[in-house]
Amino acid sequence: MYTCGPSTYQRAHIGNYRTFLFEDVLQRYLEYLGYKVTRLITLTDVEDKALAQTKKEKLSLEELTKRNEDRFFRDFELLKIKVPDYTVKASTVVDQAAKLTATLVDKGLAYWQRHEGAENAYFNPLKFEGFGKLARLDMSRWPRKKRRFHKDTYPGTPWNRGDFVLWHGCKKGDSACWETQIGKGRPAWNIQDAAIVTKHLGFAVDVACGGVDNLVRHHDYTIAVAEGVSGMKFARYWLHGAHLFVDGKKMSKSKENVYYPEDLSAKGFRKEHVRFFLVYGQYREKLNFTWKKLAETSRRLDAFKDMVQDLEKAKSANSRERVQKLAAGTVSDFETCMDDDLDVKAAFDSLYAMVAALHKLMKQGKLSVEDAKTAVNGLRRVDSVLQVIF
């Protein structure tokens, strides 16, 4: 399982963590079903924006990115996100990126071109059959005139219809350069994930994930690079999480509506409240953050947890057959909803309805200790995925 990680020139915010949390739920649910999951997350620590930020803050690249990586994994612990088996920085796979670049040039999919005093490598999408297949790019709109895109990233989400940079050759004054088999330079963002994944997981993975903003350009670039080298299908399944908005607007520092986990904690919300709010939905649907909505979902979780705690204290009583079936249905209802494209909201709502019914029966003296234990044990198993109940 390959998950597209953060660009570590800046801090990850709660919108980013919504993506990382849906990926965590996916991993935990696959493990719940009995699969052994080997997961990798990429850390983009070498790119144009990072180098610009080092100059702005007068820090080394390592100082800048390490500060944000440390904060990132502290937030992982806070939000109960499993740390992947592989957490790989782009700066550690420079040699692999160079090898991939050399192979793509040898195959005629990429070429060298001088730009602003540097010898760069560019990928020609017209040479790769099926380019843009993930985002269903209409290649009939490709411009006839040759265009090259020299930066790692460009603003917005429209396609950059042209040749994209794979390798930045070094020029005078560059602060990030490595000596490799193809000369001095650094890997462009467009080849970094392919280099990281192919070095550590090979050229084919089962599942690939990321935010929906990576669906356009970035992941099709990763496919083109990896499949262009190997000729193998890169990923069997792709999952992309939708954006988190704030009061209906996209998060932006200029709008002063960017929030971090500790901002929510400072308002009195516990870590399970934050995790629950960010996973309580369908990952492909947009989620809107408001303080009112966060408070409402937190109260719903607290009410649920209170009922579960009461069930754990159930006293002797006799249950009828229908009550026994209700108690035993915890896991099956949860699985039915989760099997429907990870519908966490429907899964939790089904649990809430079941627990509320059992809680009412317990108050009426119609729930046995054994059936209460059956329900609670089912909830414990379910919480290996949700991580918000116990």
N, C-alpha and C positions, 0 to 999 in steps of 0.2 A: 504494500500500500504506500503510494507516494502522495504526500501532501505538500502543497505549495506554501512555503512559510513566509515570514516577514522580510521586508527590507529593513535592515537594522541601522540605517542612518537616522531613524527616528523611532519613537516609542509606539508600540501597538496600543490601539484604543479598543473600546468595547465593540465597535463594529468589526474589527479584525477578530476579536475573540469569539464573536458569534460564529464565524467560519471555523475557527479552531475547535470550538465546542461541538459543532455538528459532526466534525471529523472524529472527535473523541467519542461521541455517542455511537457513531458508525463502527469504530474499532471495538468498542466495548460490546456492542450488540453482536457483531460477528463472533467475538470470543464467547459471549453468552450462548450462542448457537453451537459452539464447539470447535470453531476454526482457530487455528494458530495464526496470529497476525504478526507479520514483520513490517513495521512501519518506519518510514523515513520522512523527515521534514527538512526542507531546504532553508538556508539562511543566506539571504542576499547581502553580503557585506562589502562587495566591490562593485560599484556602479557609478555613473556620472553624478547622481545626486549625493551619494556618500562622499565622493571626493570634494564636491562643492561645499558640503557641510563641514568637512574637516578644516577647510580654509576659513569658513565663517566662525567656527568655534575655536580655531587655533589648536586643534588636537590632532594626534596621529590617527590614522584609520583604525588601528587596533583599539586605541583608547575610546574612540567614539562608539564603535560597534559593540565592544565588550560591555560598556555601560548599559546599552539598550538590550543586549542579549541577557545580561544578568537580571534585569528588571522583567524581561519577557518570561523567563523560567520561574521567577518568584510568583508572577501572576498565574503561571501554570499550576503551581502548588496551591495557590489560593482558590482557584476555580476547579480544582481536582481534575485537571487535564493530565492524562498519562503522558509522561515524557517519552517520545518515540525511541525506538531502538537505535536509530541513526539521526543525529542532529548535525547536519553537515554544512559548513561554511563554504561559499563559493571560492574563497581564497585558498582552500585546501585541495581543490581539484583542477588547478591551473594546467597541470600536465595532461590530464584527461581531456580538458577542453582543447588543448593544442592538438592532441591526437585526433579528436573528432574533426577539427577544422582541416587538418592535413588530409584526412580521408575524404571529406566532402569536396575539397579542391581536386584531389586525384580523380574523383568520380564525375567531375564536371558540374556538380551542383553548386559549387561556390568558386570564388575567384578573388584574386588580389587586386586592390585598387588603392592608389595613393590619394590621401585626403589630408589637407592642412599639414603637410610634412610628415605624416605617418602612413605606414604601409598596413592598411586594414584588409580584413577578409569579409566578403559579403556573400549571403546566400541568395541565389536566384530562384524564386518560387516557381517560375515558369518551367524550370527543369525538373521539378518534383511533381509527379503525377498525384492528383488528389489534394493538392495544397488547399488549406482552408476548410477541410472536410468536417472538422469538429464544429465550427461555427457556421457551417454551410455558406461559405463565401461564394458569391457569384463571380466566377473568374472571367465571365464575358465582359465585365466592366473594368478589367485590368487595362491600364493606360498603355498605349503603343509606344510612347516615348519612354526611354530608360530613366528610372528614378532610383535614387539610393537614399536610404535613411541611415544617418551616421550616429545618432544618439541611441542610448540604451532604451529610453522610453519617450513617448510623446503624450501630451495631455489629451484627455477625452477618450472616447471608446471607438470612434470610426476607424476603419481599417487603414493602415498605411499601405497603399497599393504600390509596392516597389520592392527593391532588394534591401534586405535588412542586414545590419552589421553583426558579424559573429565574433570578430577579434579586433581589438584596438591595438594597433602598433604603437610603440612608444615614440614620443617626440620630446624635444628638449623641455625640461621643467616638469615633466610628469612625475607624480609622487608614488604611483603604484605601477611597478613594472616587474615582470618576471622573465628570466632567461629560460627559453624553452626550445624544443626541436624546430619550431617554426620562427624563431627569433624572439626578440624582446617585446613584451606586450602584456595585455590583460584580456581575459575573456569578457565578451559583451554579455549583458543580461540574457539575451536571446539564446545563448548556448549553455548557460550555467546550470539550469535544472537538468538538462539532458546529460551534462557531464557528471553531475552529482549522482543522478539515479543510475546511469549506466556503470559507473565505477563501483557502486555499493550494492545495487540490486540486480544489475544486468540490463539487457535491452528489452525485456518484457516484464510488465507488472500486471497484477490482477485489477487493481483499483487505483485510480488517480483522482485527486480532489483539489479544490481550491475555491476562491471566491468567484462570483460571476464576472467580475471585472477582468479576471484572467482568461475567461472564455474567448474573448476577442483578442486576437494577435498572439498573446503569450503562449498559450497551450498549443495552438496550432504550430507555432514556431518550434516548440519542444518536440512535437510529433514529427515535423519535417526533418529536424536534425537527427533524432534518434533513428527513425525509420529510414532516412536517407543513407545512414551509415550501415545499418544492419539488414534492411529489407524485411524486418519482422514487424508485426503489429505491436505497437508500443504499450497500449493499455486496453484491457478488455472492457472496462467500465469507467466512465467519467461522471463525477458528481460535482455540481457547482452550487454553492450557497448564495442566496440572495442578500441584498444590501440591508443594513440597519439604518433607518432614518431617525432623526431627532425632531420631534414636533412636525413631522411631515417633510422635513428638509434634509438634504444630504449633509453629512458632517463636514465641517470646514473650520479651520482655525480662524479664518477671516470672519466667520459668523459666530465665533466663540461658543460653538456647540459641540466641541469634541470632549468626550468624557473617558476617563480611565477607571479601572476597577476601584481604586481607592477613593475616587470622587463619590461613588455610590456607597461605599463603606462609611465615609464621613457623614453621610445623611442618616446613618443608623441601620442600613440594610446589611444583613449578614451575608457571608460568602455563598451560602446555599440559595439565598434570594437572588443574587446576581446570576449564578449559574442557571437557576430555574427560569428566570425571565428570558435569558438568551437562548435556551433550548426549547422553550415552551411554544412551539410552532412547527410549521413544516419548512424544512430548510430551504426549499426553492421559492418560498413566498417571502416578500418583503416584510420586515418587522419594523414597527414604529415605536421608538422609545419616547415615553413621557414619564415624568415623575409619578403622575397619577396612575398610569398603567403599571409601573413597577410596584407601587404600593398595593394595587389590587391583586396582582399575581403573587406577591409576597404573602398577603393575607390568605389567599387560597391555599398556598403551600402550608402555611402555619396551621390552618384549620385541618388540613389533611393529616399533618404530622400529629396533631393533638388526638385525632380519632384513632390513629394507629397506636399511639401510646396507650390509649384506653383499652384497645383490643389486647394489648400485651398483658393487661391486668384483669382479663376476663375471669370470672369465677364459675364454679361448677353450674352447669345447666344442661338441658337436653336439646339437641338440634333435630329438627325434622329433615327429611331427605332433601327437600328443596334448598334448605339452608346449607347443607353439606355440599351440594353442587355449587352453590354461590361461592362458598369459601374456597372450593377447589378450582374455581374458574379464574382466579387471579392471573395466572401465568398465560393461559390460552388467550384471553381477551387482549392482554398486553401484546403478545406476539402477533396477533392478527393485525393490529394497528401498525406495529413497527414493520411488519412485512409489506405494508402498503407504502413503500418509499419513505420509510423512517418518519411516519407521522406521529411525532412525539406528543403533540397536543391531544390528538384523539386517544393515544395510548394512556396518557395521564388522566384524561377525563373519564375514561372507562374505569380506571382504577379508583378514581374519586367516587364514582357512582356506586361501585361495588363496596367500598369501605364504608360509605355513608349508610348503605342498606344493612351491612353487618353490624355497624355501630348502633343503629336503631334497634335491631333485634337483640343485641346484647343488653341494651337499656331495658328491654321488655322481658329479659330473662329467658330468651329463646335461642341463645348461642352458647354452645358448649365450649369448654376450655380447649378441647382437641380441635374443633373446627376453627376457633380463633387462632390457634397456633398454626394450623394449616395455612390460613390466610396470611399471617404475619411472615411465615417462612417463605411463602411465595413472593411477598413484597421485598423481603431481603434479597432474594435472587434478582428480582426486577431492579432493585437499587444498585446492583453491580453495574448496571448500565446508566441509570439516571443520576446516581450519586447525590441525591437531595433529600432522601427520606430519613435515613438513620444517622 
